[in-house]
């Protein structure tokens, strides 16, 4: 029998009745293995200490209800934050969807209206020549504004 099955039998012996075969296997292992006896003694000490502790009364009536109430109150507290984050995420999705259409539209417009197919043309950045920058009609347009 594997060690883990024997350990499971050991733990089971504390909580439930063992069959004759299981009892015999456990007894033989306890006789033959010092390590297994030490484990048995350690588990016995821990269980005894836990049953004698002051906190053992915390598992008395309504323990399950108290735990569930604490869980529910914690969920309610974080529920407001979660609802806000969810609504923010939902609103941002709408904005991101609309913004992507605007960006795609502007890129398409620049691509169609431009003469060349470069990144600068697509993004609406045209290289300004020196003659155009110093043209007097260009200066007149800006001075009228």
Backbone as a printed PyTorch tensor [residue, N CA C, xyz], in Angstrom:
tensor([[[  0.8460,  -1.1810,   0.0000],
         [  0.0000,   0.0000,   0.0000],
         [  0.8880,   1.2400,   0.0000]],

        [[  0.4800,   2.2340,  -0.7400],
         [  1.2680,   3.4670,  -0.8370],
         [  1.2270,   4.2440,   0.4670]],

        [[  2.2470,   5.0770,   0.6410],
         [  2.3630,   5.8870,   1.8440],
         [  1.1770,   6.8420,   1.9870]],

        [[  0.7440,   7.4300,   0.8780],
         [ -0.3590,   8.3910,   0.9680],
         [ -1.6580,   7.7140,   1.3930]],

        [[ -1.8810,   6.4850,   0.9490],
         [ -3.1020,   5.7790,   1.3630],
         [ -3.0390,   5.4480,   2.8420]],

        [[ -1.8370,   5.1110,   3.3250],
         [ -1.6840,   4.8550,   4.7610],
         [ -1.9040,   6.1290,   5.5670]],

        [[ -1.4100,   7.2420,   5.0500],
         [ -1.6350,   8.5170,   5.7360],
         [ -3.1140,   8.8680,   5.7400]],

        [[ -3.7920,   8.5920,   4.6550],
         [ -5.2380,   8.8450,   4.6130],
         [ -5.9540,   7.9610,   5.6380]],

        [[ -5.5130,   6.7310,   5.7620],
         [ -6.0800,   5.8420,   6.7800],
         [ -5.8190,   6.3940,   8.1790]],

        [[ -4.6290,   6.9180,   8.3870],
         [ -4.2700,   7.4960,   9.6720],
         [ -5.2150,   8.6390,  10.0280]],

        [[ -5.4300,   9.5500,   9.0970],
         [ -6.3510,  10.6640,   9.3490],
         [ -7.7850,  10.1700,   9.5280]],

        [[ -8.1530,   9.1910,   8.7420],
         [ -9.5120,   8.6380,   8.8400],
         [ -9.7290,   8.0060,  10.2070]],

        [[ -8.6870,   7.3960,  10.7780],
         [ -8.8250,   6.7270,  12.0770],
         [ -9.2150,   7.7090,  13.1810]],

        [[ -8.8790,   8.9650,  13.0220],
         [ -9.2460,   9.9590,  14.0200],
         [-10.6990,  10.4080,  13.8810]],

        [[-11.2350,  10.3280,  12.6720],
         [-12.5620,  10.8850,  12.4110],
         [-13.6640,   9.8520,  12.2410]],

        [[-13.3230,   8.6420,  11.8300],
         [-14.3520,   7.6570,  11.5300],
         [-13.8890,   6.2620,  11.9460]],

        [[-14.8290,   5.3540,  11.9220],
         [-14.5490,   3.9590,  12.2590],
         [-13.8840,   3.2790,  11.0650]],

        [[-12.8140,   2.5210,  11.3360],
         [-12.1090,   1.8030,  10.2700],
         [-12.6290,   0.3750,  10.1770]],

        [[-12.5220,  -0.1750,   8.9750],
         [-12.8780,  -1.5910,   8.8050],
         [-11.7890,  -2.4370,   9.4550]],

        [[-12.0650,  -3.7140,   9.5800],
         [-11.0840,  -4.6150,  10.1980],
         [ -9.7780,  -4.6380,   9.4130]],

        [[ -9.8880,  -4.6800,   8.1080],
         [ -8.7110,  -4.7190,   7.2410],
         [ -7.9030,  -3.4260,   7.3760]],

        [[ -8.5950,  -2.2890,   7.3750],
         [ -7.9290,  -0.9970,   7.5060],
         [ -7.2500,  -0.8730,   8.8680]],

        [[ -7.9260,  -1.3350,   9.9120],
         [ -7.3500,  -1.2830,  11.2590],
         [ -6.0900,  -2.1190,  11.3380]],

        [[ -6.1150,  -3.2970,  10.7300],
         [ -4.9510,  -4.1760,  10.7420],
         [ -3.7790,  -3.5500,   9.9880]],

        [[ -4.0570,  -2.9610,   8.8150],
         [ -3.0020,  -2.2900,   8.0480],
         [ -2.3810,  -1.1470,   8.8470]],

        [[ -3.2120,  -0.3530,   9.4770],
         [ -2.7340,   0.7790,  10.2620],
         [ -1.9100,   0.3050,  11.4570]],

        [[ -2.3930,  -0.7350,  12.1440],
         [ -1.6830,  -1.2760,  13.3070],
         [ -0.3070,  -1.8040,  12.9050]],

        [[ -0.2490,  -2.5380,  11.7820],
         [  1.0290,  -3.0780,  11.3160],
         [  2.0140,  -1.9580,  10.9570]],

        [[  1.5170,  -0.9460,  10.2990],
         [  2.3830,   0.1670,   9.9070],
         [  2.8870,   0.9280,  11.1430]],

        [[  2.0200,   1.0940,  12.1410],
         [  2.4330,   1.7690,  13.3720],
         [  3.4880,   0.9530,  14.1230]],

        [[  3.3880,  -0.3730,  14.0450],
         [  4.3800,  -1.2260,  14.7050],
         [  5.7210,  -1.2120,  13.9710]],

        [[  5.6640,  -1.1770,  12.6500],
         [  6.8770,  -1.3380,  11.8470],
         [  7.6110,  -0.0290,  11.5550]],

        [[  6.9330,   1.0920,  11.5880],
         [  7.5530,   2.3470,  11.1600],
         [  7.5680,   3.3670,  12.2930]],

        [[  8.7910,   3.7360,  12.6930],
         [  8.9370,   4.7550,  13.7330],
         [  8.4580,   6.1090,  13.2110]],

        [[  8.7410,   6.3840,  11.9570],
         [  8.3190,   7.6490,  11.3330],
         [  6.7960,   7.7750,  11.3410]],

        [[  6.1340,   6.6680,  11.0580],
         [  4.6700,   6.6720,  11.0320],
         [  4.1180,   6.8530,  12.4470]],

        [[  4.7580,   6.2330,  13.4500],
         [  4.3440,   6.4080,  14.8510],
         [  4.5120,   7.8650,  15.2710]],

        [[  5.6280,   8.4640,  14.8620],
         [  5.8500,   9.8840,  15.1880],
         [  4.7660,  10.7590,  14.5700]],

        [[  4.4090,  10.4480,  13.3380],
         [  3.3410,  11.2040,  12.6540],
         [  2.0200,  11.0460,  13.4010]],

        [[  1.7250,   9.8260,  13.8270],
         [  0.5020,   9.5460,  14.5860],
         [  0.4850,  10.3460,  15.8860]],

        [[  1.6060,  10.3300,  16.6040],
         [  1.6950,  11.0710,  17.8650],
         [  1.5660,  12.5710,  17.6450]],

        [[  2.1830,  13.0700,  16.5820],
         [  2.1010,  14.5040,  16.2640],
         [  0.6600,  14.9140,  15.9570]],

        [[ -0.0220,  14.1180,  15.1600],
         [ -1.4220,  14.4190,  14.8240],
         [ -2.2810,  14.3620,  16.0780]],

        [[ -2.0240,  13.3900,  16.9450],
         [ -2.7850,  13.2740,  18.1950],
         [ -2.5890,  14.5070,  19.0640]],

        [[ -1.3390,  14.9680,  19.1770],
         [ -1.0620,  16.1700,  19.9840],
         [ -1.7730,  17.3910,  19.4100]],

        [[ -1.7060,  17.5530,  18.1020],
         [ -2.3310,  18.7220,  17.4530],
         [ -3.8380,  18.6940,  17.6460]],

        [[ -4.4430,  17.5410,  17.4530],
         [ -5.9070,  17.4320,  17.6120],
         [ -6.3190,  17.6980,  19.0520]],

        [[ -5.5310,  17.1860,  19.9950],
         [ -5.8430,  17.4080,  21.4120],
         [ -5.7150,  18.8910,  21.7590]],

        [[ -4.6390,  19.5260,  21.2780],
         [ -4.4350,  20.9530,  21.5500],
         [ -5.5510,  21.7920,  20.9290]],

        [[ -5.9820,  21.4260,  19.7360],
         [ -7.0580,  22.1750,  19.0720],
         [ -8.3740,  22.0180,  19.8230]],

        [[ -8.6250,  20.8300,  20.3580],
         [ -9.8810,  20.6280,  21.0780],
         [ -9.8730,  21.3350,  22.4310]],

        [[ -8.6860,  21.5870,  23.0010],
         [ -8.5750,  22.2530,  24.2950],
         [ -8.4500,  23.7590,  24.1950]],

        [[ -8.2650,  24.2830,  23.0010],
         [ -8.0330,  25.7280,  22.8580],
         [ -9.2960,  26.5160,  23.1240]],

        [[ -9.1170,  27.7900,  23.4420],
         [-10.2440,  28.6800,  23.7220],
         [-11.0530,  28.9710,  22.4630]],

        [[-10.3920,  28.9120,  21.3030],
         [-11.0590,  29.2340,  20.0580],
         [-11.9020,  28.0890,  19.5220]],

        [[-11.8640,  26.9390,  20.1680],
         [-12.6390,  25.8030,  19.6560],
         [-14.1280,  26.0770,  19.7490]],

        [[-14.5300,  27.0070,  20.6380],
         [-15.9480,  27.3370,  20.7620],
         [-16.4510,  28.1380,  19.5670]],

        [[-15.5450,  28.6700,  18.7450],
         [-15.9680,  29.4610,  17.6010],
         [-16.6640,  28.6150,  16.5380]],

        [[-16.5600,  27.3010,  16.6350],
         [-17.2370,  26.4230,  15.6840],
         [-18.5870,  25.9540,  16.2160]],

        [[-19.0460,  26.5730,  17.2590],
         [-20.3240,  26.1990,  17.8310],
         [-21.4550,  26.7110,  16.9560]],

        [[-22.6770,  26.6240,  17.4080],
         [-23.8430,  26.9230,  16.5580],
         [-23.7140,  28.2210,  15.7490]],

        [[-24.2570,  28.1660,  14.5730],
         [-24.3480,  29.2850,  13.6430],
         [-23.0000,  29.7020,  13.0600]],

        [[-21.9970,  28.8330,  13.1460],
         [-20.6920,  29.1410,  12.5610],
         [-20.8100,  29.3680,  11.0600]],

        [[-21.5190,  28.4840,  10.3910],
         [-21.6870,  28.5880,   8.9380],
         [-22.3660,  29.9010,   8.5670]],

        [[-23.3800,  30.2600,   9.3200],
         [-24.1210,  31.4930,   9.0420],
         [-23.2330,  32.7200,   9.2480]],

        [[-22.3970,  32.7040,  10.2810],
         [-21.5030,  33.8330,  10.5310],
         [-20.4980,  33.9940,   9.4030]],

        [[-19.9630,  32.8730,   8.9190],
         [-18.9920,  32.9310,   7.8200],
         [-19.6620,  33.4760,   6.5600]],

        [[-20.8490,  32.9710,   6.2550],
         [-21.5610,  33.4410,   5.0650],
         [-21.9290,  34.9210,   5.1750]],

        [[-22.2910,  35.3720,   6.3450],
         [-22.6000,  36.7990,   6.5340],
         [-21.3710,  37.6640,   6.2960]],

        [[-20.2110,  37.2080,   6.7790],
         [-18.9830,  37.9710,   6.5460],
         [-18.6380,  38.0120,   5.0660]],

        [[-18.8200,  36.8980,   4.3840],
         [-18.5440,  36.8590,   2.9420],
         [-19.4780,  37.7960,   2.1960]],

        [[-20.7710,  37.7450,   2.5350],
         [-21.7470,  38.6110,   1.8600],
         [-21.4720,  40.0820,   2.1170]],

        [[-21.0970,  40.4340,   3.3460],
         [-20.8200,  41.8440,   3.6370],
         [-19.5640,  42.3050,   2.8990]],

        [[-18.5760,  41.4320,   2.7790],
         [-17.3690,  41.7870,   2.0280],
         [-17.6830,  41.9770,   0.5520]],

        [[-18.5630,  41.1360,   0.0210],
         [-18.9470,  41.2760,  -1.3810],
         [-19.7400,  42.5530,  -1.6040]],

        [[-20.5920,  42.9200,  -0.6590],
         [-21.3620,  44.1580,  -0.8060],
         [-20.4500,  45.3730,  -0.7940]],

        [[-19.4330,  45.3510,   0.0710],
         [-18.4970,  46.4690,   0.1270],
         [-17.7290,  46.6160,  -1.1720]],

        [[-17.2800,  45.5010,  -1.7150],
         [-16.5260,  45.5710,  -2.9720],
         [-17.4610,  45.6530,  -4.1720]],

        [[-18.7440,  45.4290,  -3.9740],
         [-19.7090,  45.4690,  -5.0640],
         [-19.8410,  46.8450,  -5.6800]],

        [[-19.7880,  47.8890,  -4.8510],
         [-19.8940,  49.2440,  -5.3730],
         [-18.7090,  49.5730,  -6.2690]],

        [[-17.5410,  49.1930,  -5.8310],
         [-16.3340,  49.4370,  -6.6240],
         [-16.3870,  48.6500,  -7.9180]],

        [[-16.8230,  47.4110,  -7.8250],
         [-16.8940,  46.5680,  -9.0190],
         [-17.9190,  47.1250, -10.0000]],

        [[-19.0540,  47.5960,  -9.4940],
         [-20.0780,  48.1600, -10.3700],
         [-19.5650,  49.4160, -11.0690]],

        [[-18.8370,  50.2590, -10.3310],
         [-18.2730,  51.4710, -10.9230],
         [-17.2640,  51.1150, -12.0120]],

        [[-16.3850,  50.1600, -11.7090],
         [-15.3680,  49.7540, -12.6820],
         [-16.0220,  49.1530, -13.9230]],

        [[-17.0790,  48.3870, -13.7220],
         [-17.7710,  47.7810, -14.8580],
         [-18.4570,  48.8530, -15.7130]],

        [[-19.1000,  49.8240, -15.0800],
         [-19.7620,  50.8800, -15.8530],
         [-18.7420,  51.7450, -16.5780]],

        [[-17.6100,  51.9970, -15.9450],
         [-16.5480,  52.7630, -16.5900],
         [-16.0120,  52.0130, -17.8010]],

        [[-15.8240,  50.7280, -17.6330],
         [-15.3420,  49.8990, -18.7380],
         [-16.3570,  49.8960, -19.8810]],

        [[-17.6290,  49.7850, -19.5480],
         [-18.6780,  49.7780, -20.5640],
         [-18.7170,  51.1090, -21.3150]],

        [[-18.6050,  52.2230, -20.5870],
         [-18.6140,  53.5450, -21.2190],
         [-17.3860,  53.7510, -22.0890]],

        [[-16.2340,  53.3020, -21.6220],
         [-15.0180,  53.4650, -22.3970],
         [-15.0720,  52.6610, -23.6830]],

        [[-15.7030,  51.5080, -23.6510],
         [-15.8250,  50.7120, -24.8770],
         [-16.5740,  51.4880, -25.9480]],

        [[-17.6330,  52.1740, -25.5450],
         [-18.3900,  52.9860, -26.5030],
         [-17.5120,  54.0980, -27.0750]],

        [[-16.7710,  54.7570, -26.1940],
         [-15.8980,  55.8410, -26.6300],
         [-14.8030,  55.3130, -27.5580]],

        [[-14.1920,  54.2020, -27.1790],
         [-13.1140,  53.6280, -27.9900],
         [-13.6420,  53.1960, -29.3580]],

        [[-14.8370,  52.6580, -29.3940],
         [-15.4390,  52.2360, -30.6600],
         [-15.6780,  53.4470, -31.5580]],

        [[-16.2330,  54.5200, -31.0060],
         [-16.4910,  55.7350, -31.7740],
         [-15.1770,  56.3900, -32.2120]],

        [[-14.2060,  56.4320, -31.3160],
         [-12.9180,  57.0500, -31.6480],
         [-12.2030,  56.2770, -32.7540]],

        [[-12.3270,  54.9700, -32.7400],
         [-11.6710,  54.1850, -33.8010],
         [-12.2900,  54.4920, -35.1580]],

        [[-13.6070,  54.7090, -35.2100],
         [-14.2440,  55.0880, -36.4770],
         [-13.7630,  56.4580, -36.9460]],

        [[-13.6070,  57.3960, -36.0310],
         [-13.1290,  58.7240, -36.3910],
         [-11.7030,  58.6400, -36.9420]],

        [[-10.8510,  57.8880, -36.2780],
         [ -9.4620,  57.7500, -36.7280],
         [ -9.4060,  57.0790, -38.0900]],

        [[-10.1700,  56.0190, -38.2610],
         [-10.1960,  55.3250, -39.5570],
         [-10.7260,  56.2530, -40.6480]],

        [[-11.7380,  57.0530, -40.3050],
         [-12.2770,  58.0080, -41.2780],
         [-11.2630,  59.0610, -41.6770]],

        [[-10.5470,  59.6130, -40.7180],
         [ -9.5400,  60.6290, -41.0320],
         [ -8.3920,  60.0470, -41.8500]],

        [[ -7.9610,  58.8770, -41.5070],
         [ -6.8800,  58.2410, -42.2770],
         [ -7.3470,  57.9550, -43.7010]],

        [[ -8.5870,  57.4880, -43.8300],
         [ -9.1190,  57.2230, -45.1790],
         [ -9.2020,  58.4990, -45.9950]],

        [[ -9.6820,  59.5800, -45.3810],
         [ -9.7860,  60.8540, -46.0800],
         [ -8.4090,  61.3220, -46.5510]],

        [[ -7.4340,  61.2820, -45.6620],
         [ -6.0740,  61.7080, -46.0360],
         [ -5.4800,  60.8100, -47.1110]],

        [[ -5.7790,  59.5600, -47.0730],
         [ -5.2610,  58.6240, -48.0650],
         [ -5.8750,  58.8970, -49.4370]],

        [[ -7.1680,  59.1760, -49.4470],
         [ -7.8590,  59.4350, -50.7160],
         [ -7.4670,  60.7980, -51.2850]],

        [[ -7.3730,  61.8210, -50.4450],
         [ -7.0960,  63.1680, -50.9400],
         [ -5.6150,  63.4090, -51.2360]],

        [[ -4.7370,  62.5870, -50.7220],
         [ -3.3090,  62.7820, -50.9520],
         [ -2.8690,  62.2090, -52.2910]],

        [[ -1.7400,  62.6930, -52.7640],
         [ -1.2000,  62.2160, -54.0380],
         [ -0.2430,  61.0560, -53.8470]],

        [[  0.2630,  60.9140, -52.6730],
         [  1.2370,  59.8590, -52.4390],
         [  0.7540,  58.9480, -51.3170]],

        [[  1.3240,  57.7750, -51.2760],
         [  0.9110,  56.7870, -50.2840],
         [  2.0240,  56.5480, -49.2770]],

        [[  2.3170,  57.5460, -48.4940],
         [  3.3240,  57.4290, -47.4560],
         [  2.6440,  57.6440, -46.1020]],

        [[  3.3580,  57.3430, -45.0570],
         [  2.8180,  57.5310, -43.7170],
         [  2.5050,  59.0030, -43.4690]],

        [[  3.3820,  59.9030, -43.9320],
         [  3.1350,  61.3310, -43.7550],
         [  1.8720,  61.7650, -44.4790]],

        [[  1.6420,  61.2130, -45.6540],
         [  0.4430,  61.5450, -46.4050],
         [ -0.8070,  61.0140, -45.7100]],

        [[ -0.7130,  59.8100, -45.2170],
         [ -1.8690,  59.2040, -44.5430],
         [ -2.2180,  59.9750, -43.2780]],

        [[ -1.2160,  60.4050, -42.5460],
         [ -1.4570,  61.1360, -41.3050],
         [ -1.6740,  62.6330, -41.5280]],

        [[ -1.6310,  63.0840, -42.7540],
         [ -1.9080,  64.4800, -43.0740],
         [ -0.7240,  65.3930, -42.8560]],

        [[  0.4580,  64.8660, -42.8390],
         [  1.6610,  65.6800, -42.6790],
         [  2.3240,  65.7950, -44.0430]],

        [[  2.2950,  66.9750, -44.5560],
         [  2.9160,  67.2090, -45.8600],
         [  4.1920,  68.0040, -45.6630]],

        [[  5.1700,  67.6950, -46.4700],
         [  6.4290,  68.4140, -46.3760],
         [  6.2540,  69.7870, -47.0320]],

        [[  6.5630,  70.8100, -46.2700],
         [  6.4150,  72.1710, -46.7600],
         [  7.7130,  72.5900, -47.4340]],

        [[  7.5710,  73.1030, -48.6680],
         [  8.7700,  73.5760, -49.3710],
         [  9.1160,  74.9730, -48.8700]],

        [[ 10.3410,  75.3830, -49.0840],
         [ 10.8180,  76.6950, -48.6330],
         [ 10.1300,  77.8210, -49.4090]],

        [[  9.8430,  77.5470, -50.6730],
         [  9.1710,  78.5760, -51.4670],
         [  7.7560,  78.8200, -50.9440]],

        [[  7.0840,  77.7700, -50.5640],
         [  5.7080,  77.8910, -50.0740],
         [  5.7090,  78.6130, -48.7280]],

        [[  6.7080,  78.3650, -47.9020],
         [  6.7760,  78.9890, -46.5860],
         [  7.0240,  80.4880, -46.6860]],

        [[  7.7930,  80.9190, -47.7000],
         [  8.0960,  82.3380, -47.8420],
         [  7.2260,  83.0310, -48.8750]],

        [[  6.2080,  82.3910, -49.3520],
         [  5.2990,  82.9730, -50.3440],
         [  4.4850,  84.0710, -49.6630]],

        [[  4.3730,  85.2140, -50.2900],
         [  3.6830,  86.3640, -49.6880],
         [  2.1780,  86.1220, -49.5890]],

        [[  1.5970,  85.3640, -50.5050],
         [  0.1480,  85.1120, -50.4240],
         [ -0.1600,  84.2390, -49.2010]],

        [[  0.7300,  83.3550, -48.8760],
         [  0.5530,  82.5160, -47.6970],
         [  0.5790,  83.3770, -46.4330]],

        [[  1.4790,  84.3490, -46.4100],
         [  1.5690,  85.2600, -45.2550],
         [  0.3290,  86.1370, -45.1560]],

        [[ -0.2340,  86.5260, -46.2750],
         [ -1.4370,  87.3660, -46.2620],
         [ -2.6230,  86.5820, -45.6750]],

        [[ -2.6910,  85.3200, -46.0020],
         [ -3.8020,  84.5080, -45.4720],
         [ -3.7210,  84.4580, -43.9490]],

        [[ -2.5360,  84.2530, -43.4210],
         [ -2.3750,  84.1420, -41.9700],
         [ -2.5230,  85.5020, -41.2740]],

        [[ -2.1710,  86.5770, -41.9440],
         [ -2.3020,  87.8870, -41.3120],
         [ -3.7480,  88.3480, -41.2450]],

        [[ -4.6150,  87.8600, -42.1540],
         [ -6.0260,  88.2310, -42.1440],
         [ -6.7770,  87.5530, -41.0020]],

        [[ -6.2650,  86.4570, -40.5390],
         [ -6.9520,  85.7050, -39.4790],
         [ -6.6320,  86.3200, -38.1760]]])
